[in-house]
Amino acid sequence: MDFETIIRKRTATRKFSSNKPEEDKIKSVLEAFRLAPTAKNFQPQRVIVAKSDEALAKIDKVSHCRYNAPVVFIVCSDKEVAFSNGNYSTYEMDACIATTQMMLEAVNVGLDTIWIEMFDKEALKKEFSLPSNLEPICLLPVGYKASDCPVN
């Protein structure tokens, strides 16, 4: 798929089918995350792949915006690894760039996504036992759009 098509096809999916994405597609999206540019190439972004019933139940505890997605990427950034200059740190920006690449690659491999910021960060840190230096930035539910998904 060409880039023009990808950026025009990407939408926020608010209802996913129960069909699980294939592992090679998940790996392709994760590779796009890994290849994302970051300040000074410090690569502070981290991702947790939530796809087990237990992990998805934890996501449902901290956000009402999973929309039945069978996979949720928890995008985080390590504040201790990110480039900083005085009071400014690129930890959040680096993770956002990486997440954008994930969304575009998801479209490229035939998956749908939605960027979620509506979640309880402190509860998520507790549910997934995140260390204090790891800051959750967003949730990225991923899967196949349901046939009756509302139109944006």
Secondary structure in CASP SS format (residue, H / E / C, confidence):
PFRMAT SS
TARGET T0000
AUTHOR 0000-0000-0000
METHOD secondary structure of the structure
MODEL  1
M C 1.00
D C 1.00
F H 1.00
E H 1.00
T H 1.00
I H 1.00
I H 1.00
R H 1.00
K H 1.00
R C 1.00
T C 1.00
A E 1.00
T C 1.00
R C 1.00
K C 1.00
F E 1.00
S C 1.00
S C 1.00
N C 1.00
K C 1.00
P C 1.00
E C 1.00
E H 1.00
D H 1.00
K H 1.00
I H 1.00
K H 1.00
S H 1.00
V H 1.00
L H 1.00
E H 1.00
A H 1.00
F H 1.00
R H 1.00
L C 1.00
A C 1.00
P C 1.00
T C 1.00
A H 1.00
K H 1.00
N H 1.00
F C 1.00
Q C 1.00
P C 1.00
Q E 1.00
R E 1.00
V E 1.00
I E 1.00
V E 1.00
A E 1.00
K C 1.00
S C 1.00
D H 1.00
E H 1.00
A H 1.00
L H 1.00
A H 1.00
K H 1.00
I H 1.00
D H 1.00
K H 1.00
V H 1.00
S C 1.00
H C 1.00
C C 1.00
R C 1.00
Y C 1.00
N C 1.00
A C 1.00
P C 1.00
V E 1.00
V E 1.00
F E 1.00
I E 1.00
V E 1.00
C E 1.00
S E 1.00
D E 1.00
K C 1.00
E C 1.00
V C 1.00
A C 1.00
F C 1.00
S E 1.00
N E 1.00
G C 1.00
N C 1.00
Y E 1.00
S E 1.00
T C 1.00
Y H 1.00
E H 1.00
M H 1.00
D H 1.00
A H 1.00
C H 1.00
I H 1.00
A H 1.00
T H 1.00
T H 1.00
Q H 1.00
M H 1.00
M H 1.00
L H 1.00
E H 1.00
A H 1.00
V H 1.00
N H 1.00
V C 1.00
G C 1.00
L C 1.00
D E 1.00
T E 1.00
I C 1.00
W C 1.00
I E 1.00
E C 1.00
M C 1.00
F C 1.00
D C 1.00
K H 1.00
E H 1.00
A H 1.00
L H 1.00
K H 1.00
K H 1.00
E H 1.00
F C 1.00
S C 1.00
L C 1.00
P C 1.00
S C 1.00
N C 1.00
L E 1.00
E E 1.00
P E 1.00
I E 1.00
C E 1.00
L E 1.00
L E 1.00
P E 1.00
V E 1.00
G E 1.00
Y C 1.00
K E 1.00
A C 1.00
S C 1.00
D C 1.00
C C 1.00
P C 1.00
V C 1.00
N C 1.00
END
